[in-house]
Amino acid sequence: MKQINKYISELLREVDCVIIPGLGAFVANPESAAVDTRQHTFSPPYKDIGFNKNINRNDGLLADRIAEREQISFEQANANIHALVKDCIQRLQNGQQIIFDGIGALSVDSARNIQFKPDESTNFLSDSFGLDSFHSPAIKRQSFEKRVEQEIIERSPIPIEKSTVPGKGSVIPLRVYYSAAASVLLIAACSWLYINLDMIKGVDLNYSDLNPFARLDSGTYIQRIDKTAEVGPEEGTDAIQEWLDNVPEETKEVVAEVEEVVKATVVKRFHVIGGCFEIKSNADRLQRKLKRAGFDSGFVGKNRRGLYRVSFGSYETRAEARKALRKIKRNNMKSAWLYVGKK
């Protein structure tokens, strides 16, 4: 019994149905991981083991495993299974319980039907090896209002405590005193603004002017300068041409070199790809062919599989690249495609 029980457990880890000929079959149904929100438990994926008495035809799987492990013939293994089944049926008819270690227990109810109770301590799903159920205490979350209030209390430079007014038994929070002090300052500021109302009439008022402790600098008159000069079109053109004629040749050469450097540093992110090759010589062959055809062909790095990308040409904008791609598909290569490089 113990040896056959061990072979059944082994097979349940490998397959989803193990038949005991003449008795029934243990059926394994894979189940996903589960979370019990009421008990706060987490369960890994597992195989839910059931028993079906109607699946009892011999498929040879269990007998083959027994014959292989015990080095006996297939017929002898079937004979051992038949003896086990005969003993199990006799015990069930006598009202006894049959226990398969690590799998479950078989019994007969009052209606003479076979009942199966699985052993939930064993997980037959190989992918969940090493994983176990665990319990996590409930997370006590603090409301947003409570968190804001606690944050204000912790960051307050003056502790918000309660104070007792002398001569009275009532307890008044200190924040009441802070509010009264702020009100007094506000009334004082409004009074100053009302007294100095004449000062702010007819002038541009900034927020800094409301500061009663700021110094008032006397205004300084700055004469307005008319920068518009009457220059005739011919005079202006002659002046520009004269300035260009006086630019040294060395400066013109430097400007030309800078323009070339700027043109060279323009990033062309949009490439029309003609093919990708694992062998470098094949990529070189396509590049030379495209150059002979008049294209500004080049290599555009490697893709994730290490293949060399060969392009018909590279372009600064997507619009230019799409226009060139349409023309190449129409006249040269229908399999060409657009690759956008990184910025």
Helices and strands as residue ranges (DSSP letters): H 2-14, E 17-20, E 24-31, E 34-36, E 41-43, E 46-52, H 61-70, H 74-93, E 98-100, E 104-108, E 114-118, G 126-128, E 134-135, H 144-155, E 162-164, E 171-173, H 174-195, G 198-200, G 207-210, H 233-245, H 249-264, E 270-277, H 280-292, E 298-302, E 308-315, H 318-331, E 337-340
